[in-house]
Amino acid sequence: MDKRLAKRHKRAVARAKINSKETEPDVRTAEQIQAARDASRPAGGQVGDVNVRGSAASFRGGGKAPGTGSAAKTDA
């Protein structure tokens, strides 16, 4: 089993080396980098806006409605 996994890993590493590409250095000036950072910031100015966090929590189903748990069923 270990021999099979070792061979598989060896093939995966070889494929990764073939498919990887060399990264190019960033040749922008410091001013260009700072301008790009400023342009990518949100327009509101505040990163952690309260309304955004509240809507995200409700979207994820943060609060369940009461009485929706898995209670035991009873015959009535």
Secondary structure, DSSP 4 states (H G I P E B T S, - for coil): -HHHHHHHHHHHHHHHHHH--PPPP----HHHHHHHHHHHS-TTS-SS-HHHHHHHHHHTT-SPPTT-S-PPP---
